[in-house]
Amino acid sequence: MRLRFVHALADRLPFYYGWIILAAVCAASFSRQGPAVATLSIFIEPMTSEFGWSRTEISGAVSLGGVLGAVAAPLIGPFLDRNGARTILCFAVLTTGIPLLCLSAVNALPVFYAFYCVARMNFTGPYDIGIYGSIVNWFHRKRSFATSITTLALMSGLVAMPLIAHVAMQAGGWRSAWIAVGTTVLVVGFIPAWLFLVRRPEDLGLEIDGDSITKQNPSAGETSPDTKTTAAEPVFTRAEAIRTPAFWLLSAFSLLVWPIQAGVSLHQAPLLLERGLDATVAATAVSTFSFTSAIVGFAYGFWPKRIPLRFAMVLIGVSLGAAALAMNAVETAPMAYGAAVLFGFGIGGLLTTVPIAWADFFGRRSYGAIRGVALTIQVASQAAGPLIAGALRDVTGTYDAALLTFAVFGFAAAFIALLAKPPRATGP
């Protein structure tokens, strides 16, 4: 019944059905930010104050959730290649929104871990593979543009979720804030994914990017070219990809940049509170970096094809390293917003460029399987970021050592990005 509805819709639309796919993916991307570390950062101060938890203890939930996502990712990737993203994303939305609602009833650390880790596992594994797997399967020439639109939606969610949490918290406390966040995830994310997602354009008799190889000319009784056919893209199996230097260079880049993303995002708000800034400045600084990420991530989708993508990655590494140094120097609200803008510049580029790099380097045939392995490295390193920041803060009493560590990571990632070149294609 649903598939007949989708077929009929695709036949009647005056435009490519892939744009409907993109809209559904954008809704899922927005909903993904419920358990984001930037959202959780709004809850750190009230929850640790009420329960007496340390920063390391609450950071550990982020890290454990990331580890669970790292374990799940290699299993989810091949499922995507066979079945598409619909089941993955519907499952992710439900098993994110419901645990977030349950966080409103938390009264002990193990209960917090039980609910938050499930939501965080989805954030790092199923959401990522489902969202970018859909884009890779439906777009080739327009992949960068589609990814940039998705980044815009993703970061719009990251602008909105901390603000939703902050407003609900001001009105009814942190428990009400979790209810507001969980409800938003379920309302925005589930229905579009359940109704509209389809595995690949070929399942609807379409060509990737909305191109057609031939189109019948009724007056001449001949077939003629409709639109420009999609250029050939590389074809790699998972085993072939793992044997290339490009796979390990992209993985090394991820290993260094994602701890910065997670570590700074989670601890940004408490850092600003410790520097004497008020809660509104802290919440709006988080949203400032999210807003900047949305704009910059969209702009990275128009990165010129003639300039190798590795130079975009160099710029991202430098931006993240410089942002960590700027964050370490924050003393006033304008400095907080300036550091947030610089951080957003790096994160926006990261969210758009890395998925494009994996798809452009290795193609779409085994994207899920390849990305699943790579995501294990990414989310494990992402899980380490909050623990690094929380542990160093608990040991030293400040975030200075953690931010200096992250600065080194960013500049090292920029150097590695210089070496990352696309592998030689093994197929047409």
Backbone hydrogen bonds, N-H to C=O, Kabsch-Sander energy under -0.5 kcal/mol:
donor,donor_aa,acceptor,acceptor_aa,energy
5,F,1,M,-2.0
6,V,2,R,-2.4
7,H,3,L,-2.7
8,A,4,R,-2.5
9,L,5,F,-2.4
10,A,6,V,-2.9
11,D,7,H,-2.2
12,R,8,A,-1.6
13,L,9,L,-1.8
19,W,16,Y,-1.8
20,I,17,Y,-1.1
21,I,17,Y,-1.9
22,L,18,G,-2.5
23,A,19,W,-1.8
24,A,20,I,-2.3
25,V,21,I,-2.5
26,C,22,L,-2.4
27,A,23,A,-1.9
28,A,24,A,-2.0
29,S,25,V,-2.6
30,F,26,C,-2.3
31,S,27,A,-2.1
32,R,28,A,-1.6
33,Q,30,F,-1.3
34,G,31,S,-1.6
36,A,33,Q,-0.9
40,L,36,A,-2.5
41,S,37,V,-1.9
42,I,38,A,-0.5
42,I,39,T,-1.3
43,F,39,T,-0.5
43,F,40,L,-1.5
44,I,40,L,-0.9
45,E,41,S,-0.6
47,M,43,F,-2.3
48,T,44,I,-2.6
49,S,45,E,-2.0
50,E,46,P,-1.8
51,F,47,M,-2.3
52,G,48,T,-2.0
58,I,54,S,-1.9
59,S,55,R,-2.2
60,G,56,T,-1.8
61,A,57,E,-0.6
61,A,58,I,-0.6
62,V,58,I,-0.8
63,S,59,S,-2.0
64,L,60,G,-2.9
65,G,61,A,-2.2
66,G,62,V,-1.9
67,V,63,S,-2.3
68,L,64,L,-2.3
69,G,65,G,-2.0
70,A,66,G,-2.3
71,V,67,V,-2.0
72,A,68,L,-2.0
73,A,69,G,-2.3
75,L,72,A,-1.1
76,I,72,A,-1.8
77,G,73,A,-2.2
79,F,75,L,-0.7
80,L,76,I,-2.1
81,D,77,G,-1.8
82,R,78,P,-1.7
83,N,79,F,-3.0
84,G,80,L,-2.4
89,L,85,A,-2.9
90,C,86,R,-2.5
91,F,87,T,-2.3
92,A,88,I,-2.2
93,V,89,L,-2.6
94,L,90,C,-2.1
95,T,91,F,-2.6
96,T,93,V,-1.0
97,G,93,V,-2.9
98,I,94,L,-1.9
100,L,96,T,-1.8
101,L,97,G,-2.0
102,C,98,I,-2.0
103,L,99,P,-1.2
104,S,101,L,-1.4
105,A,102,C,-2.0
106,V,103,L,-1.4
112,F,108,A,-2.0
113,Y,109,L,-2.6
114,A,110,P,-2.3
115,F,111,V,-2.0
116,Y,112,F,-2.8
117,C,113,Y,-2.3
118,V,114,A,-0.7
119,A,115,F,-1.8
120,R,116,Y,-2.9
121,M,117,C,-2.2
122,N,118,V,-1.6
123,F,119,A,-1.8
124,T,120,R,-2.1
125,G,121,M,-2.0
127,Y,122,N,-2.5
129,I,125,G,-2.2
130,G,126,P,-2.7
131,I,127,Y,-2.9
132,Y,128,D,-2.1
133,G,129,I,-1.7
134,S,130,G,-1.6
135,I,131,I,-1.5
136,V,132,Y,-2.5
137,N,133,G,-2.0
138,W,134,S,-1.6
139,F,135,I,-2.0
143,R,140,H,-1.5
146,A,142,K,-2.6
147,T,143,R,-2.7
148,S,144,S,-2.2
149,I,145,F,-2.0
150,T,146,A,-2.0
151,T,147,T,-2.5
152,L,148,S,-1.9
153,A,149,I,-2.1
154,L,150,T,-3.1
155,M,151,T,-2.9
156,S,152,L,-1.7
157,G,153,A,-2.0
158,L,154,L,-1.3
159,V,155,M,-1.8
160,A,156,S,-2.5
161,M,157,G,-3.2
163,L,159,V,-0.9
164,I,160,A,-3.3
165,A,161,M,-2.7
166,H,162,P,-2.7
167,V,163,L,-2.9
168,A,164,I,-2.4
169,M,165,A,-2.4
170,Q,166,H,-2.2
171,A,167,V,-1.6
172,G,168,A,-2.8
173,G,169,M,-2.1
177,A,173,G,-1.4
178,W,174,W,-1.7
179,I,175,R,-1.6
180,A,176,S,-2.2
181,V,177,A,-2.3
182,G,178,W,-2.7
183,T,179,I,-2.3
184,T,180,A,-1.9
185,V,181,V,-2.0
186,L,182,G,-2.0
187,V,183,T,-2.6
188,V,184,T,-2.3
189,G,185,V,-2.1
190,F,186,L,-1.4
193,A,189,G,-0.8
194,W,190,F,-2.5
195,L,191,I,-2.5
196,F,192,P,-2.3
197,L,193,A,-1.2
203,D,200,R,-1.4
204,L,201,P,-1.9
205,G,202,E,-1.4
206,L,201,P,-2.6
207,E,211,D,-0.6
209,D,138,W,-1.9
210,G,207,E,-2.0
211,D,208,I,-1.3
215,K,224,S,-2.0
217,N,222,E,-3.8
221,G,217,N,-2.1
222,E,217,N,-1.0
224,S,215,K,-2.1
226,D,212,S,-0.6
227,T,212,S,-0.9
236,F,362,F,-1.2
241,A,237,T,-2.5
242,I,238,R,-2.3
243,R,239,A,-0.9
243,R,240,E,-0.5
244,T,241,A,-1.9
248,W,244,T,-1.0
249,L,245,P,-2.3
250,L,246,A,-2.6
251,S,247,F,-1.8
252,A,248,W,-2.3
253,F,249,L,-2.3
254,S,250,L,-2.2
255,L,251,S,-2.5
256,L,252,A,-1.2
256,L,253,F,-0.6
257,V,253,F,-2.2
258,W,254,S,-2.0
261,Q,257,V,-1.8
262,A,258,W,-2.4
263,G,259,P,-2.6
264,V,260,I,-2.4
265,S,261,Q,-1.8
266,L,262,A,-2.3
267,H,263,G,-1.6
268,Q,264,V,-1.3
271,L,267,H,-2.2
272,L,268,Q,-2.1
273,L,269,A,-2.2
274,E,270,P,-2.3
275,R,271,L,-1.3
276,G,273,L,-1.5
277,L,272,L,-2.2
282,A,278,D,-2.1
283,A,279,A,-2.6
284,T,280,T,-2.6
285,A,281,V,-2.2
286,V,282,A,-1.8
287,S,283,A,-1.9
288,T,284,T,-1.9
289,F,285,A,-2.2
290,S,286,V,-1.7
291,F,287,S,-2.8
292,T,288,T,-2.6
293,S,289,F,-2.2
294,A,290,S,-2.1
295,I,291,F,-2.0
296,V,292,T,-2.9
297,G,293,S,-3.0
298,F,294,A,-1.8
299,A,295,I,-2.1
300,Y,296,V,-2.3
301,G,297,G,-0.7
301,G,298,F,-1.0
302,F,299,A,-1.9
303,W,300,Y,-1.7
307,I,304,P,-1.4
311,F,308,P,-1.6
312,A,308,P,-0.6
312,A,309,L,-0.6
313,M,309,L,-1.7
314,V,310,R,-1.9
315,L,311,F,-2.0
316,I,312,A,-1.9
317,G,313,M,-2.4
318,V,314,V,-2.4
319,S,315,L,-2.3
320,L,316,I,-2.3
321,G,317,G,-2.3
322,A,318,V,-2.6
323,A,319,S,-2.3
324,A,320,L,-2.0
325,L,321,G,-1.6
326,A,322,A,-2.4
327,M,323,A,-2.7
328,N,324,A,-1.6
329,A,325,L,-0.7
329,A,326,A,-0.9
330,V,327,M,-1.1
336,A,332,T,-2.0
337,Y,333,A,-2.4
338,G,334,P,-2.3
339,A,335,M,-2.5
340,A,336,A,-2.1
341,V,337,Y,-2.2
342,L,338,G,-2.0
343,F,339,A,-2.4
344,G,340,A,-2.6
345,F,341,V,-1.9
346,G,342,L,-1.5
347,I,343,F,-2.5
348,G,344,G,-2.6
349,G,345,F,-1.3
350,L,346,G,-2.1
351,L,347,I,-2.6
352,T,348,G,-1.4
353,T,349,G,-2.8
354,V,350,L,-1.7
356,I,352,T,-1.1
357,A,353,T,-2.7
358,W,354,V,-2.2
359,A,355,P,-2.0
360,D,356,I,-3.2
361,F,357,A,-2.4
362,F,358,W,-1.7
363,G,359,A,-2.7
367,Y,364,R,-1.2
370,I,366,S,-2.6
371,R,367,Y,-3.3
372,G,368,G,-2.2
373,V,369,A,-1.4
374,A,370,I,-2.2
375,L,371,R,-3.0
376,T,372,G,-1.0
376,T,373,V,-0.6
377,I,373,V,-1.0
378,Q,374,A,-2.2
379,V,375,L,-3.2
380,A,376,T,-1.5
381,S,377,I,-2.0
382,Q,378,Q,-2.5
383,A,379,V,-2.3
384,A,380,A,-1.1
385,G,381,S,-1.1
387,L,383,A,-0.8
388,I,384,A,-2.8
389,A,385,G,-2.4
390,G,386,P,-3.1
391,A,387,L,-2.9
392,L,388,I,-2.2
393,R,389,A,-1.9
394,D,390,G,-2.3
395,V,391,A,-2.3
396,T,392,L,-2.5
397,G,393,R,-2.4
403,L,399,Y,-2.3
404,L,400,D,-2.2
405,T,401,A,-2.0
406,F,402,A,-2.3
407,A,403,L,-1.9
408,V,404,L,-1.8
409,F,405,T,-2.0
410,G,406,F,-2.3
411,F,407,A,-2.0
412,A,408,V,-2.2
413,A,409,F,-2.3
414,A,410,G,-1.7
415,F,411,F,-1.4
416,I,412,A,-2.0
417,A,413,A,-2.4
418,L,414,A,-1.0
418,L,415,F,-0.5
419,L,415,F,-0.5
419,L,416,I,-1.5
420,A,416,I,-0.5
420,A,417,A,-1.1
421,K,419,L,-0.9
